[in-house]
Amino acid sequence: MEIIIRRRWKGKNTTLGVVKIDGAPYGFILEDIDRWLHSDMPLDEILKIKIKGRTAIPTGRYEVVVNYSPKFKRLMPLITKVPGYSGIRIHSGNRHEHTDGCPLPGLSYTKDAGDYVVLSSASATERMYKVINDALGRGEKVWVTVERDFVN
């Protein structure tokens, strides 16, 4: 299964992207600001640019697994092998203050004080968890590809 996050718009502290799952439109993803990192950059360069908890993950392709999150105390999708990052989980939240570097699904969005906000995040997240778990249950690998295609 392939989840595509295509980053389209930047706010003051936020990045908003559209999501497709196996080619079908899914919704939106809110992330911290995109600082133009990509997965094939040298790690020391990523670490020089990254601001902890305030920088979107590098563009690239990553495997997604489901395991137990001690922070959230439940099974959750984990985006693996993100250079310079750890514990990157797909989880619900509405504002960039909720991201801590993680992508937040939403069914719609708005803008507030120059930053994007996703709406209906809890339902979008639970629906995404089901799709991911179903694919893993069928023995499929799950991948997320993060791309840039900004319109602003």
DRENKE-96297 format. One record per residue: residue number from 1; residue in three letters; x, y, z of N, C-alpha, C in turn. Coordinates in Angstrom, 2 decimals, padded with zeros to 5 digits. Layout:
# DRENKE-96297
@i NUM; aa ALA; n.xx X; n.yy Y; n.zz Z; ca.xx X; ca.yy Y; ca.zz Z; c.xx X; c.yy Y; c.zz Z
...
# end
This chain:
# DRENKE-96297
@i 1; aa MET; n.xx 000.84; n.yy -001.17; n.zz 000.00; ca.xx 000.00; ca.yy 000.00; ca.zz 000.00; c.xx 000.89; c.yy 001.24; c.zz 000.00
@i 2; aa GLU; n.xx 000.47; n.yy 002.24; n.zz -000.73; ca.xx 001.26; ca.yy 003.47; ca.zz -000.83; c.xx 000.41; c.yy 004.67; c.zz -000.41
@i 3; aa ILE; n.xx 000.91; n.yy 005.38; n.zz 000.58; ca.xx 000.32; ca.yy 006.64; ca.zz 001.02; c.xx 001.18; c.yy 007.75; c.zz 000.44
@i 4; aa ILE; n.xx 000.58; n.yy 008.64; n.zz -000.34; ca.xx 001.32; ca.yy 009.77; ca.zz -000.91; c.xx 000.88; c.yy 011.04; c.zz -000.20
@i 5; aa ILE; n.xx 001.84; n.yy 011.74; n.zz 000.37; ca.xx 001.60; ca.yy 013.06; ca.zz 000.95; c.xx 002.25; c.yy 014.06; c.zz 000.00
@i 6; aa ARG; n.xx 001.44; n.yy 014.89; n.zz -000.61; ca.xx 001.96; ca.yy 015.91; ca.zz -001.53; c.xx 001.79; c.yy 017.27; c.zz -000.87
@i 7; aa ARG; n.xx 002.90; n.yy 017.85; n.zz -000.44; ca.xx 002.87; ca.yy 019.16; ca.zz 000.21; c.xx 002.51; c.yy 020.24; c.zz -000.80
@i 8; aa ARG; n.xx 001.46; n.yy 021.03; n.zz -000.48; ca.xx 000.95; ca.yy 022.00; ca.zz -001.43; c.xx 001.01; c.yy 023.45; c.zz -000.95
@i 9; aa TRP; n.xx 000.79; n.yy 023.69; n.zz 000.35; ca.xx 000.69; ca.yy 025.06; ca.zz 000.84; c.xx 001.49; c.yy 025.24; c.zz 002.12
@i 10; aa LYS; n.xx 002.08; n.yy 026.42; n.zz 002.27; ca.xx 002.84; ca.yy 026.75; ca.zz 003.48; c.xx 002.18; c.yy 027.90; c.zz 004.21
@i 11; aa GLY; n.xx 002.07; n.yy 027.76; n.zz 005.52; ca.xx 001.65; ca.yy 028.84; ca.zz 006.39; c.xx 002.89; c.yy 029.40; c.zz 007.08
@i 12; aa LYS; n.xx 002.69; n.yy 030.20; n.zz 008.10; ca.xx 003.83; ca.yy 030.76; ca.zz 008.84; c.xx 004.64; c.yy 029.66; c.zz 009.51
@i 13; aa ASN; n.xx 003.95; n.yy 028.71; n.zz 010.15; ca.xx 004.60; ca.yy 027.61; ca.zz 010.87; c.xx 004.15; c.yy 026.24; c.zz 010.40
@i 14; aa THR; n.xx 003.36; n.yy 026.20; n.zz 009.34; ca.xx 002.70; ca.yy 024.96; ca.zz 008.95; c.xx 002.92; c.yy 024.63; c.zz 007.48
@i 15; aa THR; n.xx 002.73; n.yy 023.35; n.zz 007.18; ca.xx 002.70; ca.yy 022.85; ca.zz 005.82; c.xx 001.43; c.yy 022.02; c.zz 005.69
@i 16; aa LEU; n.xx 000.67; n.yy 022.27; n.zz 004.64; ca.xx -000.55; ca.yy 021.51; ca.zz 004.40; c.xx -000.38; c.yy 020.74; c.zz 003.11
@i 17; aa GLY; n.xx -000.71; n.yy 019.45; n.zz 003.16; ca.xx -000.60; ca.yy 018.61; ca.zz 001.99; c.xx -001.88; c.yy 017.85; c.zz 001.73
@i 18; aa VAL; n.xx -001.98; n.yy 017.34; n.zz 000.51; ca.xx -003.08; ca.yy 016.45; ca.zz 000.16; c.xx -002.58; c.yy 015.02; c.zz 000.25
@i 19; aa VAL; n.xx -003.49; n.yy 014.10; n.zz 000.54; ca.xx -003.13; ca.yy 012.70; ca.zz 000.73; c.xx -003.90; c.yy 011.83; c.zz -000.26
@i 20; aa LYS; n.xx -003.18; n.yy 010.88; n.zz -000.83; ca.xx -003.80; ca.yy 009.83; ca.zz -001.62; c.xx -003.34; c.yy 008.50; c.zz -001.04
@i 21; aa ILE; n.xx -004.24; n.yy 007.54; n.zz -001.02; ca.xx -003.89; ca.yy 006.19; ca.zz -000.59; c.xx -004.18; c.yy 005.26; c.zz -001.76
@i 22; aa ASP; n.xx -003.14; n.yy 004.61; n.zz -002.25; ca.xx -003.23; ca.yy 003.76; ca.zz -003.45; c.xx -003.93; c.yy 004.50; c.zz -004.59
@i 23; aa GLY; n.xx -003.58; n.yy 005.77; n.zz -004.76; ca.xx -004.08; ca.yy 006.58; ca.zz -005.86; c.xx -005.41; c.yy 007.26; c.zz -005.63
@i 24; aa ALA; n.xx -006.12; n.yy 006.91; n.zz -004.58; ca.xx -007.44; ca.yy 007.50; ca.zz -004.31; c.xx -007.30; c.yy 008.68; c.zz -003.36
@i 25; aa PRO; n.xx -007.98; n.yy 009.80; n.zz -003.64; ca.xx -007.93; ca.yy 010.95; ca.zz -002.73; c.xx -008.41; c.yy 010.55; c.zz -001.34
@i 26; aa TYR; n.xx -007.68; n.yy 011.02; n.zz -000.32; ca.xx -008.00; ca.yy 010.64; ca.zz 001.06; c.xx -008.37; c.yy 011.84; c.zz 001.93
@i 27; aa GLY; n.xx -007.67; n.yy 012.94; n.zz 001.79; ca.xx -007.90; ca.yy 014.09; ca.zz 002.66; c.xx -006.66; c.yy 014.96; c.zz 002.68
@i 28; aa PHE; n.xx -006.34; n.yy 015.45; n.zz 003.86; ca.xx -005.25; ca.yy 016.40; ca.zz 004.04; c.xx -004.32; c.yy 015.94; c.zz 005.16
@i 29; aa ILE; n.xx -003.11; n.yy 016.48; n.zz 005.14; ca.xx -002.12; ca.yy 016.24; ca.zz 006.20; c.xx -001.56; c.yy 017.59; c.zz 006.63
@i 30; aa LEU; n.xx -001.53; n.yy 017.81; n.zz 007.93; ca.xx -000.90; ca.yy 018.99; ca.zz 008.49; c.xx 000.45; c.yy 018.58; c.zz 009.07
@i 31; aa GLU; n.xx 001.47; n.yy 019.37; n.zz 008.74; ca.xx 002.82; ca.yy 019.13; ca.zz 009.27; c.xx 003.41; c.yy 020.45; c.zz 009.72
@i 32; aa ASP; n.xx 004.51; n.yy 020.35; n.zz 010.44; ca.xx 005.30; ca.yy 021.54; ca.zz 010.74; c.xx 005.84; c.yy 022.11; c.zz 009.43
@i 33; aa ILE; n.xx 006.51; n.yy 023.22; n.zz 009.51; ca.xx 007.02; ca.yy 023.91; ca.zz 008.31; c.xx 008.04; c.yy 023.03; c.zz 007.58
@i 34; aa ASP; n.xx 007.94; n.yy 023.02; n.zz 006.28; ca.xx 008.89; ca.yy 022.30; ca.zz 005.41; c.xx 010.13; c.yy 023.17; c.zz 005.27
@i 35; aa ARG; n.xx 011.26; n.yy 022.67; n.zz 005.72; ca.xx 012.53; ca.yy 023.40; ca.zz 005.64; c.xx 013.42; c.yy 022.84; c.zz 004.52
@i 36; aa TRP; n.xx 012.80; n.yy 022.23; n.zz 003.52; ca.xx 013.47; ca.yy 021.75; ca.zz 002.30; c.xx 014.46; c.yy 020.61; c.zz 002.56
@i 37; aa LEU; n.xx 014.16; n.yy 019.79; n.zz 003.57; ca.xx 014.97; ca.yy 018.61; ca.zz 003.83; c.xx 014.52; c.yy 017.49; c.zz 002.89
@i 38; aa HIS; n.xx 015.45; n.yy 016.62; n.zz 002.52; ca.xx 015.11; ca.yy 015.43; ca.zz 001.76; c.xx 015.93; c.yy 014.26; c.zz 002.29
@i 39; aa SER; n.xx 015.40; n.yy 013.07; n.zz 002.13; ca.xx 015.96; ca.yy 011.89; ca.zz 002.80; c.xx 017.36; c.yy 011.52; c.zz 002.35
@i 40; aa ASP; n.xx 017.80; n.yy 011.99; n.zz 001.18; ca.xx 019.15; ca.yy 011.63; ca.zz 000.74; c.xx 020.19; c.yy 012.69; c.zz 001.10
@i 41; aa MET; n.xx 019.81; n.yy 013.69; n.zz 001.89; ca.xx 020.79; ca.yy 014.68; ca.zz 002.38; c.xx 021.68; c.yy 014.02; c.zz 003.43
@i 42; aa PRO; n.xx 022.91; n.yy 014.48; n.zz 003.59; ca.xx 023.73; ca.yy 013.97; ca.zz 004.68; c.xx 023.07; c.yy 014.29; c.zz 006.03
@i 43; aa LEU; n.xx 023.17; n.yy 013.34; n.zz 006.95; ca.xx 022.53; ca.yy 013.49; ca.zz 008.26; c.xx 022.97; c.yy 014.77; c.zz 008.97
@i 44; aa ASP; n.xx 024.26; n.yy 015.10; n.zz 008.89; ca.xx 024.73; ca.yy 016.30; ca.zz 009.59; c.xx 024.08; c.yy 017.57; c.zz 009.01
@i 45; aa GLU; n.xx 023.78; n.yy 017.57; n.zz 007.72; ca.xx 023.11; ca.yy 018.72; ca.zz 007.10; c.xx 021.66; c.yy 018.81; c.zz 007.59
@i 46; aa ILE; n.xx 020.98; n.yy 017.67; n.zz 007.66; ca.xx 019.60; ca.yy 017.63; ca.zz 008.17; c.xx 019.58; c.yy 018.19; c.zz 009.59
@i 47; aa LEU; n.xx 020.50; n.yy 017.72; n.zz 010.42; ca.xx 020.51; ca.yy 018.14; ca.zz 011.83; c.xx 020.85; c.yy 019.62; c.zz 012.00
@i 48; aa LYS; n.xx 021.59; n.yy 020.20; n.zz 011.07; ca.xx 021.89; ca.yy 021.64; ca.zz 011.13; c.xx 020.66; c.yy 022.48; c.zz 010.83
@i 49; aa ILE; n.xx 019.79; n.yy 021.99; n.zz 009.94; ca.xx 018.63; ca.yy 022.75; ca.zz 009.48; c.xx 017.41; c.yy 022.50; c.zz 010.35
@i 50; aa LYS; n.xx 017.24; n.yy 021.28; n.zz 010.80; ca.xx 016.06; ca.yy 020.87; ca.zz 011.56; c.xx 015.96; c.yy 021.64; c.zz 012.88
@i 51; aa ILE; n.xx 014.74; n.yy 022.06; n.zz 013.20; ca.xx 014.43; ca.yy 022.61; ca.zz 014.52; c.xx 013.50; c.yy 021.59; c.zz 015.17
@i 52; aa LYS; n.xx 013.97; n.yy 020.98; n.zz 016.25; ca.xx 013.23; ca.yy 019.88; ca.zz 016.89; c.xx 011.80; c.yy 020.30; c.zz 017.23
@i 53; aa GLY; n.xx 010.86; n.yy 019.45; n.zz 016.80; ca.xx 009.45; ca.yy 019.68; ca.zz 017.09; c.xx 008.80; c.yy 020.77; c.zz 016.26
@i 54; aa ARG; n.xx 009.58; n.yy 021.35; n.zz 015.30; ca.xx 009.04; ca.yy 022.44; ca.zz 014.49; c.xx 009.43; c.yy 022.33; c.zz 013.02
@i 55; aa THR; n.xx 009.80; n.yy 021.12; n.zz 012.61; ca.xx 010.24; ca.yy 020.91; ca.zz 011.23; c.xx 009.60; c.yy 019.64; c.zz 010.68
@i 56; aa ALA; n.xx 008.98; n.yy 019.74; n.zz 009.51; ca.xx 008.40; ca.yy 018.57; ca.zz 008.85; c.xx 009.51; c.yy 017.58; c.zz 008.49
@i 57; aa ILE; n.xx 009.14; n.yy 016.32; n.zz 008.41; ca.xx 010.13; ca.yy 015.29; ca.zz 008.06; c.xx 010.64; c.yy 015.52; c.zz 006.64
@i 58; aa PRO; n.xx 011.82; n.yy 015.01; n.zz 006.34; ca.xx 012.36; ca.yy 015.15; ca.zz 004.98; c.xx 011.47; c.yy 014.45; c.zz 003.95
@i 59; aa THR; n.xx 011.43; n.yy 015.01; n.zz 002.74; ca.xx 010.74; ca.yy 014.31; ca.zz 001.67; c.xx 011.47; c.yy 012.99; c.zz 001.43
@i 60; aa GLY; n.xx 010.73; n.yy 012.01; n.zz 000.93; ca.xx 011.32; ca.yy 010.70; ca.zz 000.68; c.xx 010.27; c.yy 009.62; c.zz 000.83
@i 61; aa ARG; n.xx 010.70; n.yy 008.38; n.zz 000.78; ca.xx 009.81; ca.yy 007.22; ca.zz 000.91; c.xx 010.23; c.yy 006.41; c.zz 002.12
@i 62; aa TYR; n.xx 009.23; n.yy 006.09; n.zz 002.96; ca.xx 009.50; ca.yy 005.43; ca.zz 004.23; c.xx 008.50; c.yy 004.30; c.zz 004.46
@i 63; aa GLU; n.xx 008.97; n.yy 003.24; n.zz 005.10; ca.xx 008.05; ca.yy 002.16; ca.zz 005.46; c.xx 007.29; c.yy 002.55; c.zz 006.72
@i 64; aa VAL; n.xx 006.03; n.yy 002.12; n.zz 006.77; ca.xx 005.17; ca.yy 002.36; ca.zz 007.93; c.xx 004.90; c.yy 001.01; c.zz 008.60
@i 65; aa VAL; n.xx 005.10; n.yy 000.95; n.zz 009.91; ca.xx 004.77; ca.yy -000.23; ca.zz 010.70; c.xx 003.79; c.yy 000.21; c.zz 011.79
@i 66; aa VAL; n.xx 003.16; n.yy -000.75; n.zz 012.39; ca.xx 002.29; ca.yy -000.45; ca.zz 013.54; c.xx 002.91; c.yy -001.10; c.zz 014.75
@i 67; aa ASN; n.xx 003.13; n.yy -000.30; n.zz 015.79; ca.xx 003.63; ca.yy -000.84; ca.zz 017.05; c.xx 003.10; c.yy 000.01; c.zz 018.20
@i 68; aa TYR; n.xx 003.45; n.yy -000.39; n.zz 019.40; ca.xx 002.94; ca.yy 000.26; ca.zz 020.60; c.xx 003.67; c.yy 001.58; c.zz 020.84
@i 69; aa SER; n.xx 002.90; n.yy 002.62; n.zz 021.08; ca.xx 003.47; ca.yy 003.93; ca.zz 021.42; c.xx 003.38; c.yy 004.12; c.zz 022.92
@i 70; aa PRO; n.xx 004.53; n.yy 004.21; n.zz 023.60; ca.xx 004.49; ca.yy 004.48; ca.zz 025.04; c.xx 003.87; c.yy 005.84; c.zz 025.36
@i 71; aa LYS; n.xx 004.07; n.yy 006.81; n.zz 024.47; ca.xx 003.52; ca.yy 008.15; ca.zz 024.70; c.xx 001.99; c.yy 008.15; c.zz 024.64
@i 72; aa PHE; n.xx 001.43; n.yy 007.50; n.zz 023.60; ca.xx -000.02; ca.yy 007.50; ca.zz 023.40; c.xx -000.69; c.yy 006.28; c.zz 024.03
@i 73; aa LYS; n.xx 000.11; n.yy 005.31; n.zz 024.48; ca.xx -000.36; ca.yy 004.11; ca.zz 025.16; c.xx -001.37; c.yy 003.31; c.zz 024.32
@i 74; aa ARG; n.xx -001.00; n.yy 003.12; n.zz 023.04; ca.xx -001.82; ca.yy 002.32; ca.zz 022.13; c.xx -001.00; c.yy 001.95; c.zz 020.90
@i 75; aa LEU; n.xx -001.52; n.yy 001.02; n.zz 020.11; ca.xx -000.90; ca.yy 000.67; ca.zz 018.84; c.xx -001.15; c.yy 001.79; c.zz 017.84
@i 76; aa MET; n.xx -000.08; n.yy 002.20; n.zz 017.14; ca.xx -000.19; ca.yy 003.31; ca.zz 016.20; c.xx 000.80; c.yy 003.12; c.zz 015.06
@i 77; aa PRO; n.xx 000.52; n.yy 003.72; n.zz 013.89; ca.xx 001.47; ca.yy 003.68; ca.zz 012.78; c.xx 002.73; c.yy 004.51; c.zz 013.12
@i 78; aa LEU; n.xx 003.87; n.yy 003.93; n.zz 012.79; ca.xx 005.17; ca.yy 004.57; ca.zz 012.98; c.xx 005.84; c.yy 004.67; c.zz 011.62
@i 79; aa ILE; n.xx 006.28; n.yy 005.86; n.zz 011.25; ca.xx 007.03; ca.yy 006.05; ca.zz 010.01; c.xx 008.50; c.yy 005.79; c.zz 010.34
@i 80; aa THR; n.xx 009.07; n.yy 004.77; n.zz 009.71; ca.xx 010.39; ca.yy 004.28; ca.zz 010.11; c.xx 011.53; c.yy 004.91; c.zz 009.31
@i 81; aa LYS; n.xx 012.70; n.yy 004.89; n.zz 009.92; ca.xx 013.97; ca.yy 005.26; ca.zz 009.29; c.xx 013.95; c.yy 006.65; c.zz 008.66
@i 82; aa VAL; n.xx 013.36; n.yy 007.60; n.zz 009.37; ca.xx 013.37; ca.yy 009.00; ca.zz 008.92; c.xx 014.69; c.yy 009.60; c.zz 009.41
@i 83; aa PRO; n.xx 015.58; n.yy 010.01; n.zz 008.50; ca.xx 016.89; ca.yy 010.49; ca.zz 008.93; c.xx 016.79; c.yy 011.74; c.zz 009.82
@i 84; aa GLY; n.xx 017.41; n.yy 011.63; n.zz 011.00; ca.xx 017.43; ca.yy 012.74; ca.zz 011.94; c.xx 016.20; c.yy 012.84; c.zz 012.82
@i 85; aa TYR; n.xx 015.27; n.yy 011.89; n.zz 012.70; ca.xx 014.02; ca.yy 011.90; ca.zz 013.45; c.xx 013.80; c.yy 010.54; c.zz 014.11
@i 86; aa SER; n.xx 013.02; n.yy 010.53; n.zz 015.17; ca.xx 012.59; ca.yy 009.26; ca.zz 015.77; c.xx 011.17; c.yy 009.44; c.zz 016.30
@i 87; aa GLY; n.xx 010.45; n.yy 008.34; n.zz 016.39; ca.xx 009.11; ca.yy 008.37; ca.zz 016.94; c.xx 008.10; c.yy 009.13; c.zz 016.11
@i 88; aa ILE; n.xx 008.26; n.yy 009.13; n.zz 014.78; ca.xx 007.34; ca.yy 009.86; ca.zz 013.91; c.xx 006.10; c.yy 008.99; c.zz 013.68
@i 89; aa ARG; n.xx 005.00; n.yy 009.43; n.zz 014.26; ca.xx 003.75; ca.yy 008.68; ca.zz 014.20; c.xx 002.68; c.yy 009.48; c.zz 013.48
@i 90; aa ILE; n.xx 001.82; n.yy 008.79; n.zz 012.79; ca.xx 000.62; ca.yy 009.40; ca.zz 012.23; c.xx -000.38; c.yy 009.44; c.zz 013.38
@i 91; aa HIS; n.xx -000.81; n.yy 010.63; n.zz 013.75; ca.xx -001.76; ca.yy 010.73; ca.zz 014.86; c.xx -002.66; c.yy 011.93; c.zz 014.66
@i 92; aa SER; n.xx -003.72; n.yy 012.00; n.zz 015.45; ca.xx -004.68; ca.yy 013.09; ca.zz 015.31; c.xx -004.18; c.yy 014.35; c.zz 016.02
@i 93; aa GLY; n.xx -004.69; n.yy 015.45; n.zz 015.57; ca.xx -004.38; ca.yy 016.77; ca.zz 016.09; c.xx -004.82; c.yy 017.78; c.zz 015.05
@i 94; aa ASN; n.xx -004.99; n.yy 019.00; n.zz 015.46; ca.xx -005.53; ca.yy 019.98; ca.zz 014.53; c.xx -004.55; c.yy 021.09; c.zz 014.16
@i 95; aa ARG; n.xx -003.65; n.yy 021.43; n.zz 015.05; ca.xx -002.77; ca.yy 022.58; ca.zz 014.86; c.xx -001.31; c.yy 022.15; c.zz 014.88
@i 96; aa HIS; n.xx -000.45; n.yy 023.02; n.zz 014.37; ca.xx 000.98; ca.yy 022.67; ca.zz 014.32; c.xx 001.55; c.yy 022.44; c.zz 015.71
@i 97; aa GLU; n.xx 000.95; n.yy 023.01; n.zz 016.73; ca.xx 001.42; ca.yy 022.76; ca.zz 018.11; c.xx 001.23; c.yy 021.30; c.zz 018.51
@i 98; aa HIS; n.xx 000.40; n.yy 020.57; n.zz 017.79; ca.xx 000.14; ca.yy 019.16; ca.zz 018.09; c.xx 001.04; c.yy 018.21; c.zz 017.32
@i 99; aa THR; n.xx 001.83; n.yy 018.71; n.zz 016.37; ca.xx 002.55; ca.yy 017.82; ca.zz 015.46; c.xx 003.82; c.yy 017.22; c.zz 016.06
@i 100; aa ASP; n.xx 004.67; n.yy 018.03; n.zz 016.65; ca.xx 005.98; ca.yy 017.59; ca.zz 017.13; c.xx 006.73; c.yy 016.82; c.zz 016.03
@i 101; aa GLY; n.xx 006.58; n.yy 017.30; n.zz 014.80; ca.xx 007.24; ca.yy 016.68; ca.zz 013.65; c.xx 006.41; c.yy 015.62; c.zz 012.95
@i 102; aa CYS; n.xx 005.28; n.yy 015.22; n.zz 013.55; ca.xx 004.46; ca.yy 014.14; ca.zz 013.01; c.xx 003.36; c.yy 014.67; c.zz 012.08
@i 103; aa PRO; n.xx 002.95; n.yy 013.86; n.zz 011.11; ca.xx 001.85; ca.yy 014.25; ca.zz 010.23; c.xx 000.49; c.yy 014.01; c.zz 010.88
@i 104; aa LEU; n.xx -000.41; n.yy 014.99; n.zz 010.72; ca.xx -001.75; ca.yy 014.93; ca.zz 011.31; c.xx -002.79; c.yy 014.88; c.zz 010.20
@i 105; aa PRO; n.xx -003.53; n.yy 013.77; n.zz 010.06; ca.xx -004.56; ca.yy 013.70; ca.zz 009.02; c.xx -005.77; c.yy 014.57; c.zz 009.35
@i 106; aa GLY; n.xx -006.46; n.yy 015.02; n.zz 008.31; ca.xx -007.71; ca.yy 015.75; ca.zz 008.47; c.xx -008.56; c.yy 015.57; c.zz 007.23
@i 107; aa LEU; n.xx -009.87; n.yy 015.76; n.zz 007.39; ca.xx -010.78; ca.yy 015.63; ca.zz 006.25; c.xx -010.98; c.yy 016.95; c.zz 005.53
@i 108; aa SER; n.xx -010.74; n.yy 018.05; n.zz 006.21; ca.xx -010.82; ca.yy 019.38; ca.zz 005.62; c.xx -009.84; c.yy 020.27; c.zz 006.36
@i 109; aa TYR; n.xx -009.79; n.yy 021.55; n.zz 005.98; ca.xx -008.85; ca.yy 022.45; ca.zz 006.63; c.xx -009.40; c.yy 023.87; c.zz 006.61
@i 110; aa THR; n.xx -008.76; n.yy 024.70; n.zz 007.41; ca.xx -009.01; ca.yy 026.13; ca.zz 007.42; c.xx -007.68; c.yy 026.80; c.zz 007.69
@i 111; aa LYS; n.xx -007.69; n.yy 028.10; n.zz 007.73; ca.xx -006.48; ca.yy 028.86; ca.zz 008.05; c.xx -006.81; c.yy 029.78; c.zz 009.20
@i 112; aa ASP; n.xx -005.88; n.yy 029.90; n.zz 010.16; ca.xx -006.08; ca.yy 030.73; ca.zz 011.33; c.xx -004.78; c.yy 031.44; c.zz 011.65
@i 113; aa ALA; n.xx -004.81; n.yy 032.77; n.zz 011.64; ca.xx -003.64; ca.yy 033.59; ca.zz 011.98; c.xx -002.41; c.yy 033.20; c.zz 011.14
@i 114; aa GLY; n.xx -002.63; n.yy 032.92; n.zz 009.85; ca.xx -001.52; ca.yy 032.63; ca.zz 008.96; c.xx -001.04; c.yy 031.19; c.zz 008.95
@i 115; aa ASP; n.xx -001.72; n.yy 030.31; n.zz 009.71; ca.xx -001.34; ca.yy 028.90; ca.zz 009.74; c.xx -002.52; c.yy 028.02; c.zz 009.40
@i 116; aa TYR; n.xx -002.21; n.yy 026.88; n.zz 008.79; ca.xx -003.24; ca.yy 025.92; ca.zz 008.45; c.xx -003.63; c.yy 025.10; c.zz 009.67
@i 117; aa VAL; n.xx -004.89; n.yy 024.67; n.zz 009.67; ca.xx -005.47; ca.yy 023.85; ca.zz 010.73; c.xx -006.28; c.yy 022.76; c.zz 010.03
@i 118; aa VAL; n.xx -006.09; n.yy 021.50; n.zz 010.42; ca.xx -006.92; ca.yy 020.43; ca.zz 009.85; c.xx -008.12; c.yy 020.18; c.zz 010.76
@i 119; aa LEU; n.xx -009.23; n.yy 019.79; n.zz 010.12; ca.xx -010.48; ca.yy 019.54; ca.zz 010.83; c.xx -010.85; c.yy 018.07; c.zz 010.71
@i 120; aa SER; n.xx -011.67; n.yy 017.60; n.zz 011.62; ca.xx -012.10; ca.yy 016.18; ca.zz 011.65; c.xx -010.90; c.yy 015.24; c.zz 011.69
@i 121; aa SER; n.xx -009.87; n.yy 015.63; n.zz 012.45; ca.xx -008.65; ca.yy 014.84; ca.zz 012.49; c.xx -008.85; c.yy 013.48; c.zz 013.15
@i 122; aa ALA; n.xx -009.62; n.yy 013.42; n.zz 014.22; ca.xx -009.80; ca.yy 012.14; ca.zz 014.91; c.xx -010.43; c.yy 011.11; c.zz 013.98
@i 123; aa SER; n.xx -011.48; n.yy 011.50; n.zz 013.26; ca.xx -012.12; ca.yy 010.53; ca.zz 012.37; c.xx -011.23; c.yy 010.19; c.zz 011.18
@i 124; aa ALA; n.xx -010.51; n.yy 011.18; n.zz 010.63; ca.xx -009.59; ca.yy 010.91; ca.zz 009.52; c.xx -008.47; c.yy 009.97; c.zz 009.96
@i 125; aa THR; n.xx -007.97; n.yy 010.16; n.zz 011.16; ca.xx -006.88; ca.yy 009.33; ca.zz 011.68; c.xx -007.35; c.yy 007.90; c.zz 011.91
@i 126; aa GLU; n.xx -008.49; n.yy 007.73; n.zz 012.55; ca.xx -009.00; ca.yy 006.38; ca.zz 012.81; c.xx -009.27; c.yy 005.64; c.zz 011.50
@i 127; aa ARG; n.xx -009.80; n.yy 006.35; n.zz 010.51; ca.xx -010.05; ca.yy 005.74; ca.zz 009.20; c.xx -008.73; c.yy 005.32; c.zz 008.55
@i 128; aa MET; n.xx -007.69; n.yy 006.18; n.zz 008.67; ca.xx -006.38; ca.yy 005.84; ca.zz 008.11; c.xx -005.78; c.yy 004.63; c.zz 008.83
@i 129; aa TYR; n.xx -005.93; n.yy 004.58; n.zz 010.15; ca.xx -005.42; ca.yy 003.43; ca.zz 010.91; c.xx -006.06; c.yy 002.14; c.zz 010.39
@i 130; aa LYS; n.xx -007.36; n.yy 002.17; n.zz 010.13; ca.xx -008.05; ca.yy 000.98; ca.zz 009.65; c.xx -007.49; c.yy 000.54; c.zz 008.30
@i 131; aa VAL; n.xx -007.30; n.yy 001.48; n.zz 007.39; ca.xx -006.76; ca.yy 001.16; ca.zz 006.07; c.xx -005.35; c.yy 000.56; c.zz 006.20
@i 132; aa ILE; n.xx -004.52; n.yy 001.16; n.zz 007.04; ca.xx -003.15; ca.yy 000.66; ca.zz 007.26; c.xx -003.19; c.yy -000.73; c.zz 007.88
@i 133; aa ASN; n.xx -003.99; n.yy -000.92; n.zz 008.92; ca.xx -004.07; ca.yy -002.22; ca.zz 009.59; c.xx -004.61; c.yy -003.30; c.zz 008.65
@i 134; aa ASP; n.xx -005.60; n.yy -002.95; n.zz 007.83; ca.xx -006.13; ca.yy -003.92; ca.zz 006.87; c.xx -005.05; c.yy -004.36; c.zz 005.88
@i 135; aa ALA; n.xx -004.27; n.yy -003.40; n.zz 005.37; ca.xx -003.19; ca.yy -003.73; ca.zz 004.42; c.xx -002.15; c.yy -004.62; c.zz 005.09
@i 136; aa LEU; n.xx -001.74; n.yy -004.27; n.zz 006.29; ca.xx -000.76; ca.yy -005.09; ca.zz 007.01; c.xx -001.32; c.yy -006.48; c.zz 007.29
@i 137; aa GLY; n.xx -002.61; n.yy -006.54; n.zz 007.62; ca.xx -003.26; ca.yy -007.83; ca.zz 007.87; c.xx -003.29; c.yy -008.73; c.zz 006.65
@i 138; aa ARG; n.xx -003.29; n.yy -008.12; n.zz 005.46; ca.xx -003.24; ca.yy -008.89; ca.zz 004.21; c.xx -001.80; c.yy -009.25; c.zz 003.84
@i 139; aa GLY; n.xx -000.84; n.yy -008.85; n.zz 004.67; ca.xx 000.56; ca.yy -009.16; ca.zz 004.40; c.xx 001.25; c.yy -008.16; c.zz 003.50
@i 140; aa GLU; n.xx 000.60; n.yy -007.04; n.zz 003.23; ca.xx 001.21; ca.yy -006.00; ca.zz 002.39; c.xx 002.15; c.yy -005.14; c.zz 003.23
@i 141; aa LYS; n.xx 003.16; n.yy -004.59; n.zz 002.57; ca.xx 003.97; ca.yy -003.55; ca.zz 003.19; c.xx 003.24; c.yy -002.23; c.zz 002.98
@i 142; aa VAL; n.xx 003.42; n.yy -001.33; n.zz 003.91; ca.xx 002.81; ca.yy 000.00; ca.zz 003.81; c.xx 003.94; c.yy 001.02; c.zz 003.71
@i 143; aa TRP; n.xx 003.84; n.yy 001.89; n.zz 002.72; ca.xx 004.84; ca.yy 002.92; ca.zz 002.48; c.xx 004.18; c.yy 004.29; c.zz 002.48
@i 144; aa VAL; n.xx 004.93; n.yy 005.27; n.zz 002.92; ca.xx 004.49; ca.yy 006.66; ca.zz 002.79; c.xx 005.57; c.yy 007.39; c.zz 001.99
@i 145; aa THR; n.xx 005.13; n.yy 008.11; n.zz 000.97; ca.xx 006.03; ca.yy 008.93; ca.zz 000.17; c.xx 005.62; c.yy 010.38; c.zz 000.38
@i 146; aa VAL; n.xx 006.59; n.yy 011.19; n.zz 000.77; ca.xx 006.36; ca.yy 012.63; ca.zz 000.99; c.xx 007.00; c.yy 013.38; c.zz -000.16
@i 147; aa GLU; n.xx 006.17; n.yy 014.19; n.zz -000.84; ca.xx 006.61; ca.yy 014.95; ca.zz -002.00; c.xx 006.30; c.yy 016.44; c.zz -001.81
@i 148; aa ARG; n.xx 006.96; n.yy 017.25; n.zz -002.61; ca.xx 006.66; ca.yy 018.70; ca.zz -002.63; c.xx 006.06; c.yy 019.07; c.zz -003.97
@i 149; aa ASP; n.xx 005.02; n.yy 019.88; n.zz -003.92; ca.xx 004.43; ca.yy 020.44; ca.zz -005.13; c.xx 003.69; c.yy 021.72; c.zz -004.71
@i 150; aa PHE; n.xx 004.44; n.yy 022.66; n.zz -004.18; ca.xx 003.84; ca.yy 023.87; ca.zz -003.60; c.xx 003.20; c.yy 024.74; c.zz -004.66
@i 151; aa VAL; n.xx 002.05; n.yy 025.29; n.zz -004.29; ca.xx 001.35; ca.yy 026.23; ca.zz -005.16; c.xx 001.44; c.yy 027.65; c.zz -004.59
@i 152; aa ASN; n.xx 002.04; n.yy 027.83; n.zz -003.43; ca.xx 002.23; ca.yy 029.19; ca.zz -002.89; c.xx 003.66; c.yy 029.35; c.zz -002.42
# end
